[in-house]
Amino acid sequence: MVAFWLKKIVSYWLMPLPLVLLLLALGVWLTARDRTRRLGRRLLLVALGLLLLLSNRTVSGWLLYPCESTYPAIPEITAAQPVPATLATCRYIVVLGGGHTYTPDLPASGQLSAAALARITEGIRLARALPEATLIVSGPRNHDDEPSHAEAYARTAITLSGLAPTRIRLIEEVRDTHDEAQTVRALVGDAPVALVTSATHLRRAAALFRHAGVTVVPCPTDFQRKPGAAWAWSDLGCDVESLGQSTSALHEYWGLIWMKLRGQG
């Protein structure tokens, strides 16, 4: 428990926006004092430089590329293009949690985050291609009196595809990807699973699942930079979307470092 919250707190302050705001606040405070004015100005310049750098489209693309290029997407599955051999061996499809906001006035699909909706959509696509496979959906409750994230996934899968509820298994007592890997291992044993998560997250998730002893077929989705997209002059600019992409990439890098420190990969 202590390690979990320590990871959350440290990783939060290492994310671009909190880090930049912290440096700005410290820089303003130091600039107001005569003895530390020079240091304060330097911190302000560092904060501004980081903000411009990490919100740049080209830089965010460089940061994302090692994560999103690790595993190729599962191709279209049609009569002319059958299920890839490695995927055909999977008896389970695992969709990792991606976040939701419980809003009773919205359908379950409308409560999911953009990443979560992309993940369950891919899970549904694979479930239709693998009619004998069980769909395992993951995610805890935000509050004890609310439906879990896994329930939102399950309702979305049933509504959008007509998937039989008997084909869906929920795992709800999990806090992070490490917990998901351990829980799935206890459920499926040595059986291979199609592991569905965002392309940025899959490199770390697959490593955690393999460390837990799960045989995985990586199935990336939710690509923030589409593979093979051509470079354009607009990539020299800065925007909020690119800052978010840099944040996603750095979150994964810090996660990989944390895994190394704990001997998990």
C-alpha positions in Angstrom: 0.0 0.0 0.0 2.8 2.4 0.9 4.7 1.6 -2.3 1.5 2.1 -4.3 0.8 5.6 -3.0 4.5 6.6 -3.1 4.5 5.7 -6.8 1.4 7.7 -7.4 2.7 10.8 -5.6 6.1 10.8 -7.1 4.9 10.1 -10.6 2.3 12.9 -10.3 5.0 15.6 -9.6 7.1 14.2 -12.4 4.4 14.8 -15.0 5.0 17.8 -17.3 2.2 20.2 -16.1 2.6 19.7 -12.4 6.4 19.9 -12.7 6.2 23.1 -14.8 3.8 24.7 -12.3 6.0 23.7 -9.4 9.1 25.2 -11.1 7.1 28.4 -11.9 5.9 28.8 -8.4 9.4 28.2 -7.0 10.9 30.5 -9.6 8.5 33.3 -8.7 9.2 32.9 -5.0 13.0 32.9 -5.5 12.8 35.9 -7.8 11.1 37.9 -5.1 14.2 37.5 -2.8 17.4 39.5 -3.5 19.8 36.7 -2.8 18.1 34.1 -5.0 16.8 36.3 -7.8 19.2 34.9 -10.4 18.3 31.3 -9.5 14.6 32.2 -9.7 14.9 33.6 -13.1 16.8 30.5 -14.3 14.0 28.3 -12.9 11.4 30.4 -14.7 13.3 29.9 -18.0 13.6 26.2 -17.4 9.9 25.9 -16.7 9.0 27.9 -19.9 11.5 25.8 -21.9 10.0 22.5 -20.6 6.5 23.7 -21.4 7.4 24.6 -25.0 9.4 21.5 -25.5 6.9 19.0 -24.2 4.0 20.6 -26.0 5.8 20.5 -29.3 4.2 18.0 -31.8 7.5 16.7 -33.0 9.0 16.2 -29.5 5.8 14.4 -28.3 5.9 12.2 -31.3 9.5 11.2 -30.5 8.6 10.4 -27.0 5.6 8.3 -28.0 7.3 6.4 -30.8 9.3 3.9 -28.7 6.1 2.9 -26.8 3.6 2.8 -29.7 5.9 1.1 -32.1 6.8 -1.9 -29.9 3.8 -4.0 -31.1 1.9 -3.8 -34.4 -1.9 -3.6 -34.4 -4.0 -6.6 -35.1 -5.0 -6.3 -38.7 -8.5 -6.4 -40.1 -10.1 -9.8 -39.7 -12.4 -10.8 -42.6 -13.2 -13.9 -44.6 -10.3 -13.0 -46.9 -8.0 -12.1 -43.9 -8.5 -14.8 -41.2 -7.5 -14.6 -37.6 -3.7 -14.5 -37.2 -2.4 -17.8 -36.0 -1.0 -16.4 -32.7 -4.3 -14.7 -31.9 -6.3 -17.8 -32.8 -4.8 -19.7 -29.8 -6.2 -17.2 -27.3 -9.1 -18.4 -25.1 -9.3 -15.1 -23.3 -9.3 -11.5 -24.3 -8.2 -9.1 -21.5 -9.2 -5.5 -21.7 -7.3 -3.3 -19.2 -9.0 -0.5 -17.4 -8.9 3.0 -18.9 -11.0 5.2 -16.6 -14.7 6.3 -16.5 -16.9 8.8 -14.8 -20.2 7.4 -13.4 -23.0 9.5 -14.9 -26.4 7.7 -14.7 -27.9 9.9 -17.4 -25.4 8.6 -19.9 -25.2 5.2 -21.5 -22.2 3.1 -20.3 -20.3 3.9 -23.5 -20.7 7.6 -22.8 -19.2 7.2 -19.3 -16.0 5.7 -20.6 -12.9 7.8 -21.2 -11.7 8.1 -24.8 -8.9 5.5 -24.1 -11.3 3.1 -22.4 -13.8 3.3 -25.2 -11.0 2.5 -27.7 -9.9 -0.4 -25.6 -13.4 -2.0 -25.2 -14.1 -1.4 -28.9 -11.0 -3.4 -29.8 -12.0 -6.1 -27.3 -15.4 -6.4 -28.9 -13.7 -6.7 -32.4 -11.5 -9.5 -31.1 -14.4 -11.2 -29.3 -16.4 -11.4 -32.5 -13.4 -12.9 -34.3 -12.8 -15.4 -31.5 -16.3 -16.7 -30.7 -15.1 -19.2 -28.1 -13.0 -16.7 -26.1 -14.0 -15.2 -22.8 -13.8 -11.4 -22.5 -12.2 -10.3 -19.3 -12.8 -6.7 -18.5 -11.0 -4.9 -15.7 -11.4 -1.8 -13.5 -12.4 -0.9 -9.9 -15.1 1.3 -8.5 -14.4 5.0 -8.1 -16.7 5.0 -5.1 -18.2 2.1 -3.1 -21.8 3.0 -4.1 -21.1 3.2 -7.8 -20.8 0.5 -10.5 -17.3 -0.5 -11.3 -15.3 0.4 -14.4 -15.4 -3.3 -15.3 -19.3 -3.1 -15.2 -19.2 -0.1 -17.5 -17.0 -2.1 -19.9 -19.4 -5.1 -19.7 -22.5 -3.0 -20.4 -20.8 -1.3 -23.3 -19.8 -4.6 -24.8 -23.3 -6.1 -24.5 -25.0 -2.9 -25.8 -22.7 -2.4 -28.8 -22.3 -5.9 -29.9 -24.9 -8.1 -28.3 -22.2 -10.1 -26.7 -23.7 -12.7 -24.3 -23.2 -11.8 -20.7 -22.0 -15.4 -20.0 -18.9 -14.7 -22.2 -17.8 -11.7 -20.0 -15.8 -12.0 -16.8 -15.3 -8.9 -14.5 -12.3 -8.2 -12.3 -12.9 -5.3 -10.0 -10.5 -5.6 -7.0 -7.5 -4.1 -8.8 -5.7 -0.8 -8.5 -3.2 -0.8 -11.2 -1.7 -2.9 -14.1 0.4 -5.0 -11.6 -2.8 -6.0 -9.8 -4.5 -6.8 -13.1 -1.6 -9.0 -14.2 -1.7 -11.0 -10.9 -5.5 -11.4 -11.0 -5.5 -12.5 -14.6 -2.8 -15.1 -13.9 -4.9 -16.5 -11.1 -7.9 -16.8 -13.5 -6.3 -18.1 -16.7 -3.2 -20.0 -15.6 -1.0 -20.8 -18.5 -3.7 -20.2 -21.2 -2.6 -17.5 -23.8 -4.6 -14.2 -23.6 -5.1 -11.4 -26.1 -4.0 -8.4 -24.1 -5.8 -5.2 -25.1 -4.7 -1.8 -24.0 -3.6 1.6 -25.4 -0.5 1.3 -27.7 1.4 3.7 -25.4 0.7 1.5 -22.4 1.1 -1.9 -24.0 4.9 -2.2 -23.7 4.8 -1.9 -19.9 1.6 -3.9 -19.5 2.9 -6.8 -21.5 6.1 -6.8 -19.5 4.1 -6.9 -16.2 1.9 -9.7 -17.4 4.8 -11.8 -18.6 6.5 -11.2 -15.3 3.4 -12.5 -13.6 3.6 -15.7 -15.8 0.8 -14.8 -18.3 1.3 -15.7 -21.9 0.2 -12.7 -23.9 -0.6 -11.8 -27.5 -0.2 -8.0 -27.5 -3.2 -6.2 -29.1 -2.6 -2.4 -29.2 -5.3 0.2 -29.8 -5.9 3.9 -29.1 -2.8 5.0 -31.0 -2.1 8.7 -30.3 0.1 8.9 -33.3 -1.1 6.9 -36.3 1.6 4.5 -37.6 3.1 5.8 -40.8 1.6 9.3 -40.7 3.6 11.7 -42.8 5.5 14.6 -41.2 4.0 18.0 -41.8 5.1 21.6 -41.1 2.4 21.9 -38.5 4.5 19.4 -36.4 6.8 22.2 -35.5 4.0 23.9 -33.6 2.9 23.5 -30.0 -0.6 22.5 -28.6 -2.3 21.1 -25.6 -2.8 17.7 -27.4 0.9 17.3 -27.7 1.5 18.1 -24.1 -1.0 15.4 -23.2 0.8 12.9 -25.5 4.2 13.8 -23.9 2.5 13.2 -20.5 1.3 9.8 -21.6 4.8 8.8 -22.8 6.6 10.1 -19.7 4.1 8.3 -17.5 5.1 5.0 -19.2 8.8 5.7 -19.0 8.6 6.4 -15.2 6.5 3.2 -14.9 9.2 1.2 -16.7 11.8 2.7 -14.4 9.7 1.8 -11.4 9.4 -1.8 -12.7 13.2 -2.0 -13.0 13.6 -0.8 -9.4 11.2 -3.5 -8.2 12.8 -6.2 -10.3 9.7 -6.7 -12.5 11.2 -6.3 -15.9 
